[in-house]
Amino acid sequence: MRRTTLCCLTLALFAAAPLHAQPDSLWSRTYGGRGRDMCRSLIQTADGGYALAGFTDSFGAGREDFWLVKTDENGDSLWSHTYGGEWDDACNSLVQTADGGFALAGLTYSFGAGESDFWLVRTNESGDSLWSRTYGSWGSEWCSSCVRTADGGFALAGVTTSLRRGEPDFWLVKTNNNGETLWSQVYGGSGYDMCYSIVQTVDGGFALAGGTQSFGNQNGYYDLWLVKTSENGDSLWSRTYGGETWDLCFALIQTANGGFALAGETTSFGAGQCDIWLLRTDENGNTLWSRTVGGEYDDESFSLIQTADRGFALAGFTQISNVDKFDFYLARTDENGDSLWSRTFGGDSSDVCESLIQTADGGFALAGYTKSFGAGNSDFWLVKLGPENSVPDDEATAPLHFGLDAVYPNPFNSTAAVSYQLSAFSKVSLKLYDLNGRLVQTLMEGWQEAGEHRVVIDANGGQPGMAVLPSGVYLLRLTDGRQVALGKVCLVK
């Protein structure tokens, strides 16, 4: 269980054998030098290319530095930049910003107030550093996940040992668009509590997930832990999931219907010594179903997405034998978590996938590190798959489309969720107008990834920038700068 340094459920075995046709592998690329280069995060950029981030000891100023690699749509390197100081600095999360630049988040031993601190680095579209900020105190802090928030700022989640008991706790830091701290919150108990993933939820709050020794089985092992907060970071509820031994969450998403999906590892359930665990909940964290996948040895998932057909794709590694050899592993499920197909990619040594995205053409891209290929001890590795084909009659699943999908409920009397899809990484504007053409609410303004998204209309003006609305009919206008989609919603108070 590679990341371990840092309720009884009904389970069905997740079949690893492919049941439907799989997408073709189109190409793969490695990036690196003579040393150790490890990719942690991948995004598709507005120009159709890719950006990969992690850390390098082949290049840069220190022992390990943040490393950002930008490619074209074929994976050919356009440029790369390192960021760091004299000691170890490791990037774990990458997002593209509204102006086409990037924000990289992780941990630094070179800068800051303590042993290690959260570190956020902001760049322009060419990767030139604009500013950086550290967050932390006398102890150890390390950031695992970062998201751009609806107000244009950032939310960083990870672990702190400084702010309460000296044992690791979940830590959430909210900043403005310049990286200046607005507030922070700590969540945890008397044991080790390790946060690995964060999402901003459609109500403007946050959900964080990882593992806890403080709650759940409390027998010295970890349970999955999901914490839901308000927009100010105040805890609303939390849930644990697990068995008698070791269970951890590394990836969290909010699903199209407002619930959550978590992926990670379990030694409590499944077929092998450590299996991948996929867990689905409702909006209150109550378990709907869970699935395990794995063989005789270790299998773990570090990345999870909901696909355009509302199924799931999860990626990580599978152990090939009892020796230290791993391959990239990609599994595709339907919306109930039942297997559609799975694939492995690798060579003679160890290859571990850390990040997965669905691309604008309906295919997938996977990134992590490889010891089988490349120039050094380990290299960044990017694998591109073509559009998937996941139906029995070999008719291809439709690629991602642009448009408004649904408003629910409609009519509504307080809040309504608006679902929409983007076919590519785009600068999005979603606005609400009255029947006289007056703008009454801006629901979204900024860059977003391809795929399904949701925002909330709040008729009571309960979110920043939202006016109180009287009863009536309103018009929705969604645009990505090239296409426009219109919708109608009725408010009855």
LUMTITOR-838180 format. One record per residue (C-alpha): residue number from 1; residue in three letters; chain; x, y, z. Coordinates in steps of 0.1 Angstrom, whole numbers, plus 2048, in hexadecimal, padded with zeros to 3 digits. Example, Ala and Ser with C-alpha at 12.3 -4.5 7.8 and 13.67 -1.06 7.14 Angstrom:
2
TIDREN    k    r  c  east  north   up
TIDREN    1  ALA  A   87B    7D3  84E
TIDREN    2  SER  A   889    7F5  847
! end
This chain:
493
TIDREN    k    r  c  east  north   up
TIDREN    1  MET  A   800    800  800
TIDREN    2  ARG  A   814    81C  7F1
TIDREN    3  ARG  A   806    83A  803
TIDREN    4  THR  A   802    82D  826
TIDREN    5  THR  A   81F    842  834
TIDREN    6  LEU  A   80E    860  832
TIDREN    7  CYS  A   73D    7FE  85A
TIDREN    8  CYS  A   736    7DE  848
TIDREN    9  LEU  A   72C    7E2  824
TIDREN   10  THR  A   71D    7CB  80A
TIDREN   11  LEU  A   737    7C5  7F0
TIDREN   12  ALA  A   736    7B5  7CD
TIDREN   13  LEU  A   756    7AA  7BC
TIDREN   14  PHE  A   75F    7C1  79F
TIDREN   15  ALA  A   769    7AB  782
TIDREN   16  ALA  A   78B    7B4  773
TIDREN   17  ALA  A   785    7A3  752
TIDREN   18  PRO  A   779    7B9  736
TIDREN   19  LEU  A   754    7B5  72D
TIDREN   20  HIS  A   751    7CF  711
TIDREN   21  ALA  A   768    7DC  6F6
TIDREN   22  GLN  A   784    7F2  703
TIDREN   23  PRO  A   793    813  6F5
TIDREN   24  ASP  A   7B2    811  6E1
TIDREN   25  SER  A   7D3    81E  6EE
TIDREN   26  LEU  A   7DE    839  6D6
TIDREN   27  TRP  A   800    843  6E4
TIDREN   28  SER  A   815    848  703
TIDREN   29  ARG  A   831    860  70C
TIDREN   30  THR  A   84C    862  727
TIDREN   31  TYR  A   85B    881  736
TIDREN   32  GLY  A   879    882  74D
TIDREN   33  GLY  A   89F    882  753
TIDREN   34  ARG  A   8B7    86B  763
TIDREN   35  GLY  A   8A8    86D  786
TIDREN   36  ARG  A   886    867  795
TIDREN   37  ASP  A   869    879  785
TIDREN   38  MET  A   846    871  792
TIDREN   39  CYS  A   826    87F  783
TIDREN   40  ARG  A   809    885  79C
TIDREN   41  SER  A   7EF    899  788
TIDREN   42  LEU  A   7E2    89C  764
TIDREN   43  ILE  A   7CA    8B4  753
TIDREN   44  GLN  A   7C0    8BB  72F
TIDREN   45  THR  A   7C6    8DF  726
TIDREN   46  ALA  A   7B1    8F8  712
TIDREN   47  ASP  A   7C6    8F3  6F3
TIDREN   48  GLY  A   7BF    8CD  6F3
TIDREN   49  GLY  A   7E1    8C4  700
TIDREN   50  TYR  A   7EB    8B8  723
TIDREN   51  ALA  A   7FC    8C4  742
TIDREN   52  LEU  A   80D    8AD  75B
TIDREN   53  ALA  A   81A    8B5  77D
TIDREN   54  GLY  A   82D    8A3  798
TIDREN   55  PHE  A   851    8A4  7A4
TIDREN   56  THR  A   874    8A0  795
TIDREN   57  ASP  A   897    89A  7A3
TIDREN   58  SER  A   8A5    89A  77F
TIDREN   59  PHE  A   8A1    8BF  77B
TIDREN   60  GLY  A   89C    8DF  790
TIDREN   61  ALA  A   8AD    8EF  7AE
TIDREN   62  GLY  A   8AA    8D6  7CA
TIDREN   63  ARG  A   8A8    8B2  7D3
TIDREN   64  GLU  A   884    8B0  7C6
TIDREN   65  ASP  A   871    8CC  7B5
TIDREN   66  PHE  A   84E    8D2  7A8
TIDREN   67  TRP  A   84E    8C9  782
TIDREN   68  LEU  A   834    8D5  769
TIDREN   69  VAL  A   834    8C7  745
TIDREN   70  LYS  A   81F    8D5  729
TIDREN   71  THR  A   818    8C1  70A
TIDREN   72  ASP  A   804    8C4  6E9
TIDREN   73  GLU  A   7E6    8AE  6E1
TIDREN   74  ASN  A   7FE    892  6D6
TIDREN   75  GLY  A   811    892  6F7
TIDREN   76  ASP  A   830    8A2  6E8
TIDREN   77  SER  A   841    8B9  702
TIDREN   78  LEU  A   83E    8DE  6FC
TIDREN   79  TRP  A   84F    8EA  71B
TIDREN   80  SER  A   855    8E2  740
TIDREN   81  HIS  A   85D    8F6  760
TIDREN   82  THR  A   86A    8ED  782
TIDREN   83  TYR  A   861    8FF  7A2
TIDREN   84  GLY  A   873    8FA  7C3
TIDREN   85  GLY  A   88F    901  7DB
TIDREN   86  GLU  A   8AC    8EF  7EC
TIDREN   87  TRP  A   898    8D2  7FB
TIDREN   88  ASP  A   87C    8BC  7F1
TIDREN   89  ASP  A   85D    8CB  7E0
TIDREN   90  ALA  A   842    8B4  7D2
TIDREN   91  CYS  A   823    8BE  7BE
TIDREN   92  ASN  A   804    8A8  7C2
TIDREN   93  SER  A   7E9    8BC  7B1
TIDREN   94  LEU  A   7E5    8D1  791
TIDREN   95  VAL  A   7C9    8E7  785
TIDREN   96  GLN  A   7C6    900  768
TIDREN   97  THR  A   7BB    923  771
TIDREN   98  ALA  A   7A2    93A  761
TIDREN   99  ASP  A   7BD    94D  74D
TIDREN  100  GLY  A   7CC    92D  73E
TIDREN  101  GLY  A   7E8    92B  758
TIDREN  102  PHE  A   7ED    910  772
TIDREN  103  ALA  A   7ED    90B  797
TIDREN  104  LEU  A   802    8EF  7A7
TIDREN  105  ALA  A   7FE    8E4  7CB
TIDREN  106  GLY  A   811    8CC  7E1
TIDREN  107  LEU  A   82B    8CE  7FD
TIDREN  108  THR  A   84C    8E0  802
TIDREN  109  TYR  A   869    8DA  819
TIDREN  110  SER  A   87C    8F7  809
TIDREN  111  PHE  A   865    914  814
TIDREN  112  GLY  A   84B    91C  82E
TIDREN  113  ALA  A   849    91C  854
TIDREN  114  GLY  A   84C    8F8  85E
TIDREN  115  GLU  A   85C    8D6  856
TIDREN  116  SER  A   846    8D5  837
TIDREN  117  ASP  A   82A    8EC  82B
TIDREN  118  PHE  A   80E    8ED  811
TIDREN  119  TRP  A   81C    8FE  7F2
TIDREN  120  LEU  A   807    90E  7D6
TIDREN  121  VAL  A   819    91B  7B7
TIDREN  122  ARG  A   806    930  79D
TIDREN  123  THR  A   813    933  779
TIDREN  124  ASN  A   809    944  759
TIDREN  125  GLU  A   7FF    92F  73A
TIDREN  126  SER  A   824    92A  731
TIDREN  127  GLY  A   82D    91C  753
TIDREN  128  ASP  A   83F    93B  760
TIDREN  129  SER  A   83A    93F  785
TIDREN  130  LEU  A   824    95D  78F
TIDREN  131  TRP  A   823    957  7B5
TIDREN  132  SER  A   825    93C  7CF
TIDREN  133  ARG  A   817    938  7F2
TIDREN  134  THR  A   81E    921  810
TIDREN  135  TYR  A   805    917  82A
TIDREN  136  GLY  A   80F    906  84B
TIDREN  137  SER  A   81E    909  86E
TIDREN  138  TRP  A   839    8F9  882
TIDREN  139  GLY  A   831    8D5  879
TIDREN  140  SER  A   82B    8C2  859
TIDREN  141  GLU  A   811    8CB  83F
TIDREN  142  TRP  A   80D    8BB  81D
TIDREN  143  CYS  A   7F3    8C3  803
TIDREN  144  SER  A   7E5    8A6  7F0
TIDREN  145  SER  A   7C9    8B6  7DB
TIDREN  146  CYS  A   7C0    8D9  7CE
TIDREN  147  VAL  A   7A1    8E6  7BC
TIDREN  148  ARG  A   797    907  7AC
TIDREN  149  THR  A   779    914  7BE
TIDREN  150  ALA  A   75A    925  7AF
TIDREN  151  ASP  A   766    947  7BC
TIDREN  152  GLY  A   787    944  7A8
TIDREN  153  GLY  A   79C    93B  7C6
TIDREN  154  PHE  A   7AA    91A  7D2
TIDREN  155  ALA  A   7A3    8FF  7EC
TIDREN  156  LEU  A   7C1    8EA  7F7
TIDREN  157  ALA  A   7BC    8CA  80B
TIDREN  158  GLY  A   7D5    8B3  81C
TIDREN  159  VAL  A   7E3    8AD  83F
TIDREN  160  THR  A   7F0    8C2  85C
TIDREN  161  THR  A   803    8B8  87B
TIDREN  162  SER  A   806    8DB  888
TIDREN  163  LEU  A   7E3    8E8  890
TIDREN  164  ARG  A   7D4    8D0  8AA
TIDREN  165  ARG  A   7E3    8B1  8BA
TIDREN  166  GLY  A   804    8AA  8A7
TIDREN  167  GLU  A   7F5    88C  895
TIDREN  168  PRO  A   7EA    891  871
TIDREN  169  ASP  A   7C8    8A1  86B
TIDREN  170  PHE  A   7B5    8AA  84C
TIDREN  171  TRP  A   7BC    8CF  843
TIDREN  172  LEU  A   7A9    8E5  82B
TIDREN  173  VAL  A   7B6    907  821
TIDREN  174  LYS  A   7A1    91F  80C
TIDREN  175  THR  A   7B2    93B  7F9
TIDREN  176  ASN  A   7A8    957  7E2
TIDREN  177  ASN  A   7B5    959  7BE
TIDREN  178  ASN  A   7D6    967  7CA
TIDREN  179  GLY  A   7DC    94A  7E2
TIDREN  180  GLU  A   7D5    95F  801
TIDREN  181  THR  A   7C6    94B  81D
TIDREN  182  LEU  A   7A1    952  823
TIDREN  183  TRP  A   79C    937  83E
TIDREN  184  SER  A   7A7    914  847
TIDREN  185  GLN  A   797    8F7  859
TIDREN  186  VAL  A   7A4    8D7  86B
TIDREN  187  TYR  A   791    8B6  86D
TIDREN  188  GLY  A   79D    898  881
TIDREN  189  GLY  A   79F    885  8A1
TIDREN  190  SER  A   7B9    876  8B7
TIDREN  191  GLY  A   7C8    85E  89D
TIDREN  192  TYR  A   7D7    863  87A
TIDREN  193  ASP  A   7BF    873  861
TIDREN  194  MET  A   7CC    875  83E
TIDREN  195  CYS  A   7BB    88A  823
TIDREN  196  TYR  A   7C2    882  7FE
TIDREN  197  SER  A   7A6    892  7EA
TIDREN  198  ILE  A   78E    8B0  7E9
TIDREN  199  VAL  A   771    8BC  7D4
TIDREN  200  GLN  A   75C    8DB  7D5
TIDREN  201  THR  A   738    8D1  7D7
TIDREN  202  VAL  A   71B    8E0  7C4
TIDREN  203  ASP  A   70E    8F1  7E3
TIDREN  204  GLY  A   72F    905  7E5
TIDREN  205  GLY  A   73D    8F0  802
TIDREN  206  PHE  A   758    8D5  800
TIDREN  207  ALA  A   75D    8B0  805
TIDREN  208  LEU  A   77E    8A1  810
TIDREN  209  ALA  A   787    87C  811
TIDREN  210  GLY  A   7A4    866  81C
TIDREN  211  GLY  A   7A9    84F  83A
TIDREN  212  THR  A   7A4    851  85F
TIDREN  213  GLN  A   7B1    83F  87D
TIDREN  214  SER  A   79D    856  895
TIDREN  215  PHE  A   77A    84A  88B
TIDREN  216  GLY  A   76B    82A  87C
TIDREN  217  ASN  A   77A    809  887
TIDREN  218  GLN  A   794    819  89E
TIDREN  219  ASN  A   7AA    7FA  89F
TIDREN  220  GLY  A   7CA    80A  892
TIDREN  221  TYR  A   7C1    807  86E
TIDREN  222  TYR  A   7B1    820  856
TIDREN  223  ASP  A   78E    825  84A
TIDREN  224  LEU  A   783    83A  82D
TIDREN  225  TRP  A   778    85C  83A
TIDREN  226  LEU  A   761    874  828
TIDREN  227  VAL  A   75C    897  836
TIDREN  228  LYS  A   742    8B0  829
TIDREN  229  THR  A   745    8D5  831
TIDREN  230  SER  A   733    8F6  82B
TIDREN  231  GLU  A   741    911  814
TIDREN  232  ASN  A   754    91E  833
TIDREN  233  GLY  A   763    8FC  83A
TIDREN  234  ASP  A   74D    8F5  858
TIDREN  235  SER  A   748    8CF  85B
TIDREN  236  LEU  A   724    8C5  853
TIDREN  237  TRP  A   728    89F  856
TIDREN  238  SER  A   742    883  851
TIDREN  239  ARG  A   740    85E  84A
TIDREN  240  THR  A   758    841  84D
TIDREN  241  TYR  A   758    822  837
TIDREN  242  GLY  A   76D    802  83D
TIDREN  243  GLY  A   772    7E1  84D
TIDREN  244  GLU  A   78A    7D1  865
TIDREN  245  THR  A   7AB    7DA  855
TIDREN  246  TRP  A   7B9    7F5  83E
TIDREN  247  ASP  A   7A2    80A  827
TIDREN  248  LEU  A   7AC    82C  818
TIDREN  249  CYS  A   79D    844  7FE
TIDREN  250  PHE  A   7B4    855  7E5
TIDREN  251  ALA  A   79B    864  7CD
TIDREN  252  LEU  A   779    875  7D2
TIDREN  253  ILE  A   760    884  7BA
TIDREN  254  GLN  A   73D    892  7BD
TIDREN  255  THR  A   726    87F  7A5
TIDREN  256  ALA  A   70C    88D  78D
TIDREN  257  ASN  A   6EF    887  7A5
TIDREN  258  GLY  A   700    899  7C2
TIDREN  259  GLY  A   70E    87B  7D4
TIDREN  260  PHE  A   732    870  7D7
TIDREN  261  ALA  A   749    855  7C9
TIDREN  262  LEU  A   76A    84A  7DB
TIDREN  263  ALA  A   786    834  7CF
TIDREN  264  GLY  A   7A5    827  7E0
TIDREN  265  GLU  A   7B0    807  7F0
TIDREN  266  THR  A   7A3    7EC  808
TIDREN  267  THR  A   7B3    7CF  81B
TIDREN  268  SER  A   792    7C8  82D
TIDREN  269  PHE  A   77F    7BC  80E
TIDREN  270  GLY  A   786    7AD  7EC
TIDREN  271  ALA  A   79A    791  7DD
TIDREN  272  GLY  A   7BE    79A  7E3
TIDREN  273  GLN  A   7D6    7A8  7FD
TIDREN  274  CYS  A   7CC    7CC  7F3
TIDREN  275  ASP  A   7B0    7D4  7DA
TIDREN  276  ILE  A   7A2    7F3  7C9
TIDREN  277  TRP  A   782    7FF  7DA
TIDREN  278  LEU  A   767    813  7C9
TIDREN  279  LEU  A   74B    821  7DF
TIDREN  280  ARG  A   72C    834  7D6
TIDREN  281  THR  A   717    84A  7EE
TIDREN  282  ASP  A   6F9    861  7ED
TIDREN  283  GLU  A   6FC    886  7F4
TIDREN  284  ASN  A   6FD    87F  81A
TIDREN  285  GLY  A   719    866  818
TIDREN  286  ASN  A   702    847  81D
TIDREN  287  THR  A   710    829  80A
TIDREN  288  LEU  A   6FD    81F  7EA
TIDREN  289  TRP  A   715    804  7DE
TIDREN  290  SER  A   73A    7FA  7DE
TIDREN  291  ARG  A   750    7E5  7C8
TIDREN  292  THR  A   773    7D6  7CB
TIDREN  293  VAL  A   78B    7CC  7AF
TIDREN  294  GLY  A   7AB    7BA  7B2
TIDREN  295  GLY  A   7BF    79B  7AF
TIDREN  296  GLU  A   7D6    788  7C6
TIDREN  297  TYR  A   7EE    7A4  7CD
TIDREN  298  ASP  A   7EB    7CA  7D2
TIDREN  299  ASP  A   7D3    7E0  7BD
TIDREN  300  GLU  A   7CD    805  7C5
TIDREN  301  SER  A   7BA    822  7B5
TIDREN  302  PHE  A   7C6    846  7B7
TIDREN  303  SER  A   7AF    857  79E
TIDREN  304  LEU  A   78A    856  797
TIDREN  305  ILE  A   773    867  77E
TIDREN  306  GLN  A   74E    865  774
TIDREN  307  THR  A   74B    860  74F
TIDREN  308  ALA  A   734    870  736
TIDREN  309  ASP  A   71B    853  739
TIDREN  310  ARG  A   71B    857  760
TIDREN  311  GLY  A   730    838  765
TIDREN  312  PHE  A   752    839  775
TIDREN  313  ALA  A   776    834  76A
TIDREN  314  LEU  A   792    82E  784
TIDREN  315  ALA  A   7B7    82B  781
TIDREN  316  GLY  A   7D5    821  796
TIDREN  317  PHE  A   7EA    802  795
TIDREN  318  THR  A   7E8    7DC  796
TIDREN  319  GLN  A   804    7C6  7A4
TIDREN  320  ILE  A   80E    7AC  78B
TIDREN  321  SER  A   81F    793  7A2
TIDREN  322  ASN  A   82D    790  7C5
TIDREN  323  VAL  A   84B    7A5  7BA
TIDREN  324  ASP  A   84B    7CB  7BA
TIDREN  325  LYS  A   83D    7CE  797
TIDREN  326  PHE  A   81E    7E3  78F
TIDREN  327  ASP  A   80B    7EE  76F
TIDREN  328  PHE  A   7F4    80B  768
TIDREN  329  TYR  A   7D1    7FF  76D
TIDREN  330  LEU  A   7B1    80E  75F
TIDREN  331  ALA  A   78E    801  766
TIDREN  332  ARG  A   76D    80D  757
TIDREN  333  THR  A   74B    807  768
TIDREN  334  ASP  A   727    80F  762
TIDREN  335  GLU  A   714    827  77A
TIDREN  336  ASN  A   70E    80A  792
TIDREN  337  GLY  A   733    802  794
TIDREN  338  ASP  A   730    7E2  780
TIDREN  339  SER  A   74F    7DB  76A
TIDREN  340  LEU  A   74E    7E3  745
TIDREN  341  TRP  A   773    7DD  73E
TIDREN  342  SER  A   796    7E2  74C
TIDREN  343  ARG  A   7B9    7E7  73D
TIDREN  344  THR  A   7DD    7E6  749
TIDREN  345  PHE  A   7FB    7F8  73B
TIDREN  346  GLY  A   81F    7F2  744
TIDREN  347  GLY  A   841    7E3  73E
TIDREN  348  ASP  A   85A    7CD  750
TIDREN  349  SER  A   85D    7E3  76F
TIDREN  350  SER  A   844    7F8  784
TIDREN  351  ASP  A   82C    810  774
TIDREN  352  VAL  A   812    823  78A
TIDREN  353  CYS  A   7F5    838  77E
TIDREN  354  GLU  A   7EE    857  794
TIDREN  355  SER  A   7D5    86B  77F
TIDREN  356  LEU  A   7B9    864  766
TIDREN  357  ILE  A   7A4    87C  751
TIDREN  358  GLN  A   789    877  736
TIDREN  359  THR  A   794    88A  717
TIDREN  360  ALA  A   780    8A0  700
TIDREN  361  ASP  A   77E    884  6E6
TIDREN  362  GLY  A   76D    86D  6FF
TIDREN  363  GLY  A   78D    859  705
TIDREN  364  PHE  A   7A4    858  723
TIDREN  365  ALA  A   7C6    864  72D
TIDREN  366  LEU  A   7DA    855  74A
TIDREN  367  ALA  A   7F9    863  75A
TIDREN  368  GLY  A   811    857  775
TIDREN  369  TYR  A   834    84A  776
TIDREN  370  THR  A   847    82E  764
TIDREN  371  LYS  A   866    81B  76E
TIDREN  372  SER  A   862    805  74E
TIDREN  373  PHE  A   867    820  734
TIDREN  374  GLY  A   879    841  731
TIDREN  375  ALA  A   89B    84F  73A
TIDREN  376  GLY  A   89F    84D  75F
TIDREN  377  ASN  A   897    83C  780
TIDREN  378  SER  A   872    845  77A
TIDREN  379  ASP  A   862    85C  760
TIDREN  380  PHE  A   840    86E  75B
TIDREN  381  TRP  A   82B    857  745
TIDREN  382  LEU  A   80C    863  731
TIDREN  383  VAL  A   7F6    849  720
TIDREN  384  LYS  A   7DA    854  708
TIDREN  385  LEU  A   7BC    83E  6FF
TIDREN  386  GLY  A   7A4    844  6E3
TIDREN  387  PRO  A   77E    848  6E7
TIDREN  388  GLU  A   770    82B  6FB
TIDREN  389  ASN  A   758    811  6EF
TIDREN  390  SER  A   745    804  70C
TIDREN  391  VAL  A   725    7F6  6FF
TIDREN  392  PRO  A   71F    7D1  6F5
TIDREN  393  ASP  A   717    7D7  6D0
TIDREN  394  ASP  A   738    7EA  6CB
TIDREN  395  GLU  A   727    80B  6C4
TIDREN  396  ALA  A   73D    826  6D2
TIDREN  397  THR  A   732    83A  6F0
TIDREN  398  ALA  A   72A    85E  6E5
TIDREN  399  PRO  A   747    876  6ED
TIDREN  400  LEU  A   742    892  706
TIDREN  401  HIS  A   72A    8AC  6FA
TIDREN  402  PHE  A   722    8D1  701
TIDREN  403  GLY  A   701    8DA  710
TIDREN  404  LEU  A   6E9    8DE  72D
TIDREN  405  ASP  A   6DE    8BC  739
TIDREN  406  ALA  A   6C4    8C1  755
TIDREN  407  VAL  A   6B6    8D9  76F
TIDREN  408  TYR  A   6A9    8C7  78E
TIDREN  409  PRO  A   690    8CE  79D
TIDREN  410  ASN  A   67E    8E3  783
TIDREN  411  PRO  A   669    8F5  78E
TIDREN  412  PHE  A   67B    8FC  7AE
TIDREN  413  ASN  A   674    911  7CD
TIDREN  414  SER  A   697    916  7DD
TIDREN  415  THR  A   6B4    906  7CB
TIDREN  416  ALA  A   6B8    8F3  7AA
TIDREN  417  ALA  A   6D6    8E0  79D
TIDREN  418  VAL  A   6E1    8E7  779
TIDREN  419  SER  A   6F4    8CB  767
TIDREN  420  TYR  A   708    8D2  747
TIDREN  421  GLN  A   723    8C2  732
TIDREN  422  LEU  A   742    8D0  722
TIDREN  423  SER  A   753    8BE  704
TIDREN  424  ALA  A   775    8CD  70B
TIDREN  425  PHE  A   788    8E2  725
TIDREN  426  SER  A   777    904  720
TIDREN  427  LYS  A   771    927  72E
TIDREN  428  VAL  A   74D    923  739
TIDREN  429  SER  A   732    93D  740
TIDREN  430  LEU  A   711    931  74F
TIDREN  431  LYS  A   6F8    94D  757
TIDREN  432  LEU  A   6D4    951  762
TIDREN  433  TYR  A   6BE    96C  753
TIDREN  434  ASP  A   69A    977  759
TIDREN  435  LEU  A   681    979  73C
TIDREN  436  ASN  A   68B    99E  736
TIDREN  437  GLY  A   6AE    993  72E
TIDREN  438  ARG  A   6BD    9A1  74F
TIDREN  439  LEU  A   6DA    98D  75E
TIDREN  440  VAL  A   6CF    981  781
TIDREN  441  GLN  A   6EA    968  78A
TIDREN  442  THR  A   70C    95D  77D
TIDREN  443  LEU  A   70E    937  785
TIDREN  444  MET  A   730    930  775
TIDREN  445  GLU  A   74B    945  766
TIDREN  446  GLY  A   76D    936  75F
TIDREN  447  TRP  A   781    918  751
TIDREN  448  GLN  A   774    8F5  756
TIDREN  449  GLU  A   77E    8D2  74C
TIDREN  450  ALA  A   76C    8BD  732
TIDREN  451  GLY  A   750    8A8  741
TIDREN  452  GLU  A   731    8AC  757
TIDREN  453  HIS  A   72D    8C9  76E
TIDREN  454  ARG  A   713    8D6  786
TIDREN  455  VAL  A   70B    8F8  796
TIDREN  456  VAL  A   6EE    903  7AD
TIDREN  457  ILE  A   6D5    91F  7A8
TIDREN  458  ASP  A   6CD    92D  7CA
TIDREN  459  ALA  A   6AD    942  7C9
TIDREN  460  ASN  A   6B4    94F  7EC
TIDREN  461  GLY  A   6D5    95E  7E3
TIDREN  462  GLY  A   6E8    948  7FB
TIDREN  463  GLN  A   708    946  7E7
TIDREN  464  PRO  A   721    962  7DE
TIDREN  465  GLY  A   716    976  7C0
TIDREN  466  MET  A   6F2    968  7BF
TIDREN  467  ALA  A   6D4    97F  7C2
TIDREN  468  VAL  A   6B4    976  7D3
TIDREN  469  LEU  A   69B    96C  7B8
TIDREN  470  PRO  A   675    971  7B6
TIDREN  471  SER  A   65E    956  7A8
TIDREN  472  GLY  A   65E    954  782
TIDREN  473  VAL  A   66E    945  763
TIDREN  474  TYR  A   693    949  75D
TIDREN  475  LEU  A   6AA    941  740
TIDREN  476  LEU  A   6CB    92F  742
TIDREN  477  ARG  A   6E7    937  729
TIDREN  478  LEU  A   706    921  727
TIDREN  479  THR  A   723    929  710
TIDREN  480  ASP  A   747    91E  70B
TIDREN  481  GLY  A   750    93A  6F3
TIDREN  482  ARG  A   747    925  6D5
TIDREN  483  GLN  A   725    915  6DC
TIDREN  484  VAL  A   706    921  6EF
TIDREN  485  ALA  A   6EC    90C  701
TIDREN  486  LEU  A   6CC    91A  70F
TIDREN  487  GLY  A   6B4    90D  72A
TIDREN  488  LYS  A   696    917  73E
TIDREN  489  VAL  A   68E    914  763
TIDREN  490  CYS  A   670    91D  778
TIDREN  491  LEU  A   671    92A  79C
TIDREN  492  VAL  A   652    927  7B1
TIDREN  493  LYS  A   654    934  7D5
! end
